[in-house]
């Protein structure tokens, strides 16, 4: 049976393949902006699995006693215990935080509207706007691919 660390890595790899296909194959064909949300959610799942893999590795090595369930606590623990050790840079931590905010906004309100080439997600008072377009998501995917490569090398 595969340990949890390896399960997280496999889940991240599989999810990333799906997202990569959506970005480079499906989206250019159908140009449906609703796919931008699916891609964003998928990228966030990859990030959560990568974080889970490293946190689980630390737990197995007894550097962390317990792993919190909620994302914000896990992210705090990841930032404090794993980021520096595994060479995860501040720009990746900011990206993780940004993806979390976008996903939270989408899950809480699903207020948003479609522009010509982008999707705008906002909070209920329209005070916090985030614009998603395919080029931004391609940039995110490139950065997350590097994060996934780091995680795959840890054994």
Secondary structure, DSSP 4 states (H G I P E B T S, - for coil): ---HHHHHHHHHHHHHHHHHHIIIIIHHHH--THHHHHHHHHHHHHHHHHHHHHHHHHHHTTS-S---SSHHHHHHHHHHHTTTTTT--HHHHHHHHHHHHHHHHHHHT-EEEE-SSEEEEE-TTS-SEEEEEHHHHHHHHHHHHHHHHHHHH--
